Amino acid sequence: MSELVASICFLISGFAFLFESQKIRVLRFGSLGGDFFPKMLSIMTIVVSTVWLISSVVKLLKKKQSIRLEFAPGGVARTVAYLAGFALYILMLDLFGFFLPSVGISLFTYLLLKEKTRWLDFLTAGVYSVVMVTIVWLLFTRVLGLILPTGRLI
């Protein structure tokens, strides 16, 4: 049942992102417009979510069991914590630019997904976050030639 709910949430998110990507001002970066990647990612999210939804429905029909919505212990609190962290991330983009808030949200997400965190997890999460955000930054700025947000403070 949780897969069914998650797939529906991702499907709704995909359509919301697609709708919002229609509002992006079209600027040309080489042969692709500035709205190409958001539209492509939202369409990919819709396709994958639809496949996931169909798979979840088929599983439920095969089991033919009663449908109950259950949450894992701490699941709601983690979800609320992530949404608050993501809202903070969006606010921090304006102040600190792309790099620092992205490392922060990546670190926070990594640690939030762990069942139990140890001190070694903080080190692993920090290295992972810096490496992944650096790769994304290099890909977007150097390879694709796009401009990522710069902060007012940094």
Salt bridges, closest charged atoms under 4 A:
GLU3 OE1 - LYS59 NZ 3.47
GLU20 OE2 - LYS23 NZ 3.23
ASP35 OD2 - LYS39 NZ 2.73
GLU70 OE2 - ARG68 NH2 2.47
ASP94 OD2 - ARG152 NH2 2.55
ASP121 OD1 - LYS114 NZ 3.70
ASP121 OD1 - ARG118 NH2 3.80
